[in-house]
């Protein structure tokens, strides 16, 4: 059977603060530079998901795109218009950097594909036109 990779994206917005409570203000400023702020800041993110699977000879698709849209929405609804440090349990003990937000999205999205005929290949979290994080098969994660 022929295989394909398809990608889908969703947009969400959230705020966060680069701050490690175990460090004093000077150390936080040293490590995070302009990203350190007492009040935090926000971004408009784009989350892309890439899935692979066999193209069905009957339907011509690898998965109903509405299912993928639903999965993406379920993951991003937990983040959308939230202040991550305070509103999302995953970030109560973790600095919500782009890397950690991407890892969270990957792990949450991966749960939908454990018993699936398609595989989650990777996710790409885009913070801006000059910064993004990719996590997927072969990435360094647990």
C-alpha positions as semicolon CSV with decimal commas, in nm:
position;residue;x (nm);y (nm);z (nm)
1;X;0,000;0,000;0,000
2;X;0,119;0,350;-0,080
3;X;0,188;0,580;0,213
4;X;0,167;0,954;0,261
5;X;0,236;1,220;0,518
6;X;-0,020;1,494;0,569
7;X;0,005;1,803;0,785
8;X;-0,257;2,014;0,953
9;X;-0,224;2,331;1,158
10;X;-0,415;2,518;1,424
11;X;-0,361;2,856;1,587
12;X;-0,380;2,946;1,955
13;X;-0,271;3,227;2,185
14;X;-0,136;3,214;2,538
15;X;0,079;3,399;2,785
16;X;0,370;3,278;2,991
17;X;0,662;3,388;3,200
18;X;1,022;3,277;3,169
19;X;1,107;3,246;3,534
20;X;1,272;2,984;3,752
21;X;1,158;3,030;4,115
22;X;1,478;2,867;4,243
23;X;1,682;3,159;4,105
24;X;1,691;3,520;4,213
25;X;1,588;3,801;3,978
26;X;1,946;3,863;3,860
27;X;1,998;3,498;3,763
28;X;1,662;3,488;3,579
29;X;1,756;3,805;3,390
30;X;2,098;3,661;3,308
31;X;1,957;3,335;3,169
32;X;1,642;3,463;2,997
33;X;1,755;3,813;2,900
34;X;1,479;4,013;2,733
35;X;1,242;3,717;2,774
36;X;1,244;3,760;3,150
37;X;0,957;3,977;3,265
38;X;0,795;4,013;3,602
39;X;0,457;4,017;3,428
40;X;0,509;3,768;3,145
41;X;0,416;3,809;2,779
42;X;0,217;3,630;2,513
43;X;0,236;3,485;2,166
44;X;0,012;3,378;1,884
45;X;0,130;3,024;1,812
46;X;0,079;2,789;1,522
47;X;0,086;2,417;1,595
48;X;0,140;2,185;1,299
49;X;0,093;1,809;1,320
50;X;0,235;1,567;1,064
51;X;0,085;1,219;1,039
52;X;0,173;0,927;0,815
53;X;-0,017;0,622;0,707
54;X;-0,130;0,406;0,422
55;X;-0,352;0,565;0,161
56;X;-0,678;0,374;0,163
57;X;-0,756;0,239;-0,185
58;X;-1,124;0,277;-0,097
59;X;-1,128;0,636;0,034
60;X;-0,804;0,782;-0,104
61;X;-0,711;0,924;0,238
62;X;-0,498;0,814;0,532
63;X;-0,730;0,957;0,799
64;X;-1,045;1,164;0,819
65;X;-0,902;1,516;0,852
66;X;-1,186;1,605;1,089
67;X;-1,042;1,361;1,344
68;X;-0,701;1,528;1,326
69;X;-0,867;1,869;1,360
70;X;-1,050;1,743;1,669
71;X;-0,728;1,613;1,826
72;X;-0,546;1,941;1,762
73;X;-0,834;2,138;1,910
74;X;-0,846;1,920;2,222
75;X;-0,474;1,979;2,283
76;X;-0,470;2,352;2,211
77;X;-0,796;2,429;2,395
78;X;-0,608;2,350;2,717
79;X;-0,358;2,627;2,631
80;X;-0,558;2,882;2,436
81;X;-0,599;3,218;2,613
82;X;-0,436;3,081;2,928
83;X;-0,142;3,204;3,135
84;X;0,056;2,881;3,123
85;X;0,254;2,923;3,446
86;X;-0,065;2,944;3,650
87;X;-0,346;2,787;3,444
88;X;-0,190;2,467;3,309
89;X;-0,074;2,207;3,562
90;X;0,205;2,083;3,337
91;X;0,382;2,417;3,374
92;X;0,346;2,460;3,750
93;X;0,696;2,313;3,792
94;X;0,836;2,369;3,442
95;X;0,932;2,690;3,265
96;X;0,694;2,724;2,966
97;X;0,961;2,780;2,704
98;X;0,887;2,708;2,339
99;X;1,067;2,376;2,380
100;X;0,857;2,273;2,680
101;X;0,531;2,387;2,519
102;X;0,617;2,188;2,204
103;X;0,702;1,879;2,410
104;X;0,372;1,912;2,597
105;X;0,180;1,938;2,268
106;X;0,362;1,638;2,120
107;X;0,299;1,415;2,421
108;X;-0,067;1,517;2,447
109;X;-0,127;1,469;2,074
110;X;0,062;1,137;2,067
111;X;-0,198;0,989;2,306
112;X;-0,456;0,998;2,026
113;X;-0,238;0,780;1,803
114;X;-0,150;0,489;2,035
115;X;-0,405;0,251;1,878
116;X;-0,430;0,421;1,542
117;X;-0,356;0,303;1,190
118;X;-0,170;0,631;1,134
119;X;0,139;0,759;1,314
120;X;0,218;1,101;1,451
121;X;0,546;1,178;1,276
122;X;0,619;1,514;1,436
123;X;0,479;1,840;1,555
124;X;0,606;2,186;1,480
125;X;0,529;2,471;1,720
126;X;0,581;2,808;1,556
127;X;0,622;3,104;1,789
128;X;0,706;3,355;1,518
129;X;0,850;3,376;1,170
130;X;1,202;3,328;1,308
131;X;1,145;3,074;1,590
132;X;0,993;2,728;1,595
133;X;1,046;2,391;1,763
134;X;1,003;2,048;1,605
135;X;0,954;1,731;1,809
136;X;0,880;1,386;1,674
137;X;1,015;1,045;1,590
138;X;1,387;1,048;1,659
139;X;1,369;1,356;1,882
140;X;1,534;1,352;2,220
141;X;1,237;1,298;2,451
142;X;1,100;1,027;2,680
